[in-house]
Amino acid sequence: MKFCEYWQFVPAKMQLWFRFANEVLAAFKQYQMPVIALDKGTSREAVCLVFEKVNTGGEKLDAFELLTAIYAASSFDLRVDWRGGGEAGEGRAKRLASGIAFPKNVLTNLQPTDFLQAVCLLYSLERRRKHTAAGEPQPVTAKREDLLRIPLDQFKALAPRVESGFIAAGKLLFTQHVFSARDLPYQSQLIPFAVLMADLGPKTDMLEVRSKLLRWWWCGVFGELYGSASETRYARDVQEVAAWVNGGDEPSTIRDAIFRAERLDTMSTRLSAAYKGVHVLLMQAGAKDFRSGQSFGHAVYFGEYVDIHHIFPKAWCLKHGINHSKLDAIVNKTPLFYKSNRIIGGSAPSIYLSRLRTEGSVQSSEELDNILATHGIDAHTMRQDDFGTFYEKRRAALLKMIEAVMGKAAYQGGDAEDEQPAANFSEREDDEDAIAEDESALPADAP
């Protein structure tokens, strides 16, 4: 009205006003605000579903965010508990990562939802045992909707045990030469591993118990059983492995694990958990660097840029018509120091073996032959540049090592299966060959 009075109802100005009212003001007056009303009786599963479906434009709300909101009603900040800050000081995530005193260790990529799943597993496992004794068995679970049902008092009681369980699992894997998150075959297998360590407690100091846990872990890796349907396997493993340790039957993960011999011909990148497993297994079995003769202990692993490199160089293989599937297979790869791979370059093995002696610490051909043997490599075939014989002998040697840690024979028949990405691999890493074949290129994170 002030606008109309100011312009004394001049027709031109009134037309401008009505146009403004119809095109601008009406849009605000008639706007319908969408509202979803959730009363106190709404189940947590329904709340979770609503946020998942509606909240598509902002930050995705996972179980951790939703449980943070639930616990906030009881004046407990789950986010601060995990990340730290303020008077709370150091958070659980940092304590976990620093629990193994080496950079980029197996716990550095641990997610808050991983931790919650472990707490949920331990909570439901102990609940099941209690209710089973009373004749009312409850399921062991780690599904998202069940994470939202963890009582706050139970979280507070179990979280410290789970934290210790993750650190204990990480340290045990460290003894197997799983030094970094990059070399961890399955991130997902850490979850039941931590629960088992927390549940078994002091028993994990016993050699027999640790041997069983490691056999279960290797079977999960080479059986490639943690690539899908992980939550169901989590629940089964924490029950069956714990029972096995206490004198029960072998867990289904060990019974189900089958390693096909042909799989060695198809593993060619870090997308495969078993590929990472072979890399770790070679270091754990005592493989030594070609040039220096040093074992791959943690003291040199982080200082020498250890990675997987070709034995018969890719350039040489392509020049001599070697099939791509074989030249890139794990059978033709092994852990080496970055400096050793620079010496190898694209030369024939017969040539670079001589170069390694003159430029490295190895003094004699016999000593170099012994070093090659720690990798399951036949030195004679290398000196003859005989790729075919080398491949068959190394394949047999790797198969024998895998069978030893799994505690069972490999399957020798059938067709090779297509390589499937490991479930814990969320980010495509550059193939090590990008630096292996280019002697002038130094990796960004190389020393």
Secondary structure, 3 states (H helix, E strand, C coil): CHHHHHCCCCHHHHHHHHHHHHHHHHHHHCCCCCCCCCCCCCCHHHHHHHHHHHCCCCCCCCHHHHHHHHHHCCCCCHHHHHHECHHHCECHHHHHHHCCCCCCCCCCCCCHHHHHHHHHHHHHHHHHHHHHHCCCCCCCCCCHHHHCCCCHHHHHHHHHHHHHHHHHHHHHHHHCCCCCHHHCCCCCCHHHHHHHHHHHHHHHHCHHHHHHHHHHHHHHHHCCCCCCCHHHHHHHHHHHHHHHHCCCCCCHHHHHCCCEHHHHHCCCCCCCHHHHHHHHHHHHCCCECCCCCCECCHHHHCCCCCEEEECCCHHHHHHCCCCHHHHCCHHHEEEECHHHHHHHCCCCHHHHHHHHHHHCCCCCHHHHHHHHHCCCCCHHHHHCCCHHHHHHHHHHHHHHHHHHHHCCCCECCCCCCCCCCCCCCCCCCCCCHHHHCCCCCCCCCCC
